[in-house]
Amino acid sequence: MRSKRLTLIAALALLALAALHPQAAFASAGVFLVLLLTIHWPARERSKKSNPDIRANEEIWPDRGMKAVLEALQEPALIVDRELLIRYRNPVSAVAFGNMALADPLSLRFRSPELLASIEAAIADSVARSATLDERRPIERHWLVEILPIPAYQGMRPSFFAVLFHDRTAERRVERMRTDFVANASHELRTPLASLSGFIETLQGPARDDREAREQFLKIMREQASRMSRLIDDLLSLSRIEMRRHVAPQSRVDLAAALGKVRAQMQPLADDLGLTLEFTQPGEPMPVVGDEDELIQVFANLVENACKYAGDGGRVEISIQRTSERGEQVIDASVRDFGPGIPAEHVPRLTERFYRVDAGASRSKRGTGLGLSIVRNILLRHKSRLIVDSVVGQGSTFTARFPIATEIPLAAPKNLESSYS
């Protein structure tokens, strides 16, 4: 209204000027046009900003502030408009999902009906939503997706929506491992419990007065109870080791001396199985940073497995040597058997909890399925790794590779009895 009054006053003044001085008519017209633009152009701009339809047509691309926020995020993030067209994506999204062209429909890259429906619902009511996205190719990934409306000018309807991707792959994998672990542990315990329950019922019923059957059943029950005890001991040991896995040991151990103790400990088992257990002490110390008790547990497990599955190989070899890897000096401690070997497809899964190449053979040899998982977790704590080399028909070699210790003083030696008291 104020601009209209100013325009009217200016027009009347210029008309009066033109009437009094006809030669100034063209100049008066020019001045009037300048005044008209000066008064009405800012008002026009303000009108456009306050008009939702005009503003919506102009807001096709996000401003710099929105882009800067997305670029600061360490997880994939996109900005989409109300038509589900991609208007911006941060650099992390290109790594996670590949290159996506701006102004392309979101559905060209993401085909998940749940995700698209959640974004459409967030756009329809301008309320934050969430969804899950599970991708199987090129690798398995699990995402929690948040769809957030970006506030618009003066409370108007949002034109853009932020789509934030939170990687939940590791959490899903841990949850699956936990579920599998509980299921496997329950199964391993249920089998001997069912056997014990069945024999108890038999002893209370038909075999109540059968002394020979009672002796046989009690022997089997004792074996099943021992199996449960071994399983529980390994579960507790694995739990304790996993809790300490990220705490690096601080003492230095002569690994050659530890292997000598392992040989003395496992010699009775080798004798019972008719095997030769070979180990030649090196002529020099083999220092590594570690916990002696845990290292003895590692190689006791490896030697026990080698003895059980050596078959007709006749012997098990323990060896230790210095070598190099990528220019760094390391120590390789190996346990080799000459048994049937392990098929290549099983090798990558050997250290999984309860994984067995032959479940029946493992149980018959009193295996719990946790030994190599314990080995793996102890070696991780010692910043070492397990290398498995197996050829079907020729045997298997399990090698633990350690970095050489140089500065930490050697730990006080422990005798075999105190190590396992």
Buried (B, 14 or more C-beta within 10 A) or exposed (E): EEEEEBBEEBBEBBEEBBEEEEEEEEEBEEBBEEBBEEBBEEEEEEEEEEEBEEBBEEBEBBEEEBBEBBEEBEEBBBBBBBEBBBBBBBEBBEEBBEEBEEEEEBEEBBEBEEBBEBBEEBBEEBEEBBBBBBBEEEEEBBBBBBBBBBEBEEEEEBBBBBBBBEBBBEEBEEEEEEEEBEEBBEEBBEBBEEBBEEBEEBBEEEBEEEEEBBEEBEEBBEEBBEBBEBBBEBBEBBEEBBEBBEEEBEBBBBBBBBBBBBBEBBBEBBEEEEBEBEBEEBEEBBBBBBBBBBBBBBBBBBBBBBBBBBEEBEBBBBBBEEEEEEEEEBBBBBBBBBBBBBEEEBBEEBBBBBBBBBEEEBBEEEBBBBBBBBBBBBBBBBEBEBEBBBEEEEBBBBBBBBBBBEEBEEBEEBEEEEBEE
